[in-house]
Amino acid sequence: MTAVPDPWSDLATLSLRVATMRELFAGDASRPPKHTVEAAGLVLDASKNRIDDGLLASLFSLARGAGVEARRDAMFAGDKVNVTEQRAALHVALRAPRDAVFRVDGRNVTPDIHAVLDHMEEFSEQVRSGSWTGHQGDAITDVIHIGIGGSDLGPRFVCAALSSYRHERLSLHFVANVDAHALDGVLADIANPLNPATTLFIIASKTFTTAETMMNARSARAWAVAGGVPESKLHRHFVAVSTNTDAVRAFGIDTKNMFEFWDWVGGRYSLWSAIGLPIALSCGMARFRELLAGAHAMDVHFATTPLESNMPVRLALVGILNANVLGARSVCVAPYHQHLELLPAHLQQLEMESNGKSVTLDGAPVARATVPVLWGQPGTNAQHAYFQCLHQGSEWAPIDFIAVIEPAHAHLEHQRALLANCFAQSEALMNGKTEGQARAELIAAGASAAEAARLAPHKTFPGNRPSNTIVMQRLDPASLGALIALYEHKVLVQGSIWNVDSFDQWGVELGKVLAKTIVDELEKGTSGTHDASTQALIERARNPSPPPPSP
Ligand code: F6P
């Protein structure tokens, strides 16, 4: 009887035999090009991973066996890849050219997409030029985008990332949290008081029922009215982005000022839709279209390139190796560009809401760990926070370094220092420093043999710690679009291998339902049926002075 090949057991066996990265580099001059892929203006150098030819081949077998190509093609074909909600996940259609054909239930959705893009163009040009005015005829100066989750993180991140392109008159603000410190922080900022007559609100919610967004929207409307905007002129100050026309109308927003999107756009994949309206307002529609074009270039690459030279596939497979074979429990993202500060936050939702699942498409328990926790901060700040642990801690985490070659400023000395730090970190993580090297350095610096022996263990670095480096020539709309699309497709590839539904998010529902009950109890003082801890917390919140501790 011939044994059925099992790529997981091959990977486990091969990983025990893989040489250290130092040895792999020393033994193979072709290693960097073999593990470097270029696409859509990005370069991925994945050579600093604990991977050799055998492991790489097994990872490709794993991907093929898991049906990655079929799942990818099904997504592009508009199939209902979101099986628990019976929906397509066609964010790729949002960034395709006007003549592309993408069908949902047999209907080509491209004309609808471009009609909304054209509406966004018309509106954003009016606001930017000053011809869209508030109720007193003044140009808009402040745009407040109210939304949460995918209706916030994407546009918030992209507006920050492209802040070099921002309109000089318009200030963009984002409010997500139901904690009114967020809303007040914008509306009642004493250092920068807002004028309701020149403020425009975008209420962004796919469902237009999300509790946080609707509460913030109601408070914003009350602020505008209290600040002198007549009810009859609110349409000059409130626009909506949603799939839910009835709810937008019921809120009092003129549906002429509604920008539609569709249920086949997942929240965390929605910045390419009208959810990206703040990006168009801040940077201009031409830049927004460049962002879409950059993402589309990555889509074409992902859809048409063999797995071996497919960037999202390579990024995903190295992630699978680190998480499922080598046992990494988290992933760190370190963008070496201050304007990418919010990239980790965006990727947290993208990766963890998409693949933070424990059952397969059929509802059976998944066989292995799914998405690792993702976290990070920009370099070099991160180096002075937690890189100590990444270099010498007992816990290790693979890191995605993002390096941007050309800055948007003229301080070339700073830029050299920034890039030097980025490259030095991955080199140090890979090579480490042996105890012998540490001891020799101490002695060369004048330490006694005893002192060198005492300190050397503290100055030893284990090394062999993996990282990827993604290089962008500059942080422009097109390369940013490609970068985000790269991670979106990484999610699809990993979700296919874990065989989970990457497009639903049932895990956020239970807490929402319980919160509704507790809100009532906090307001009315009624009691519910809770565990003793939750009940005590509710009572503490209801009671202005906390009860004395029980004996
Ligand atoms: O967090 C759950 C979630 O459904 C996200 O997926 C979504 O992006 C967010 O809430 C906001 O939803 P909506 O756009 O419907 O307000």
Boltz pocket constraint, residues with backbone or C-beta under 6 A from the ligand:
constraints:
  - pocket:
      binder: B
      contacts: [[A, 148], [A, 149], [A, 150], [A, 151], [A, 204], [A, 205], [A, 206], [A, 207], [A, 208], [A, 209], [A, 210], [A, 213], [A, 266], [A, 267], [A, 268], [A, 353], [A, 505], [A, 508]]
      max_distance: 6.0
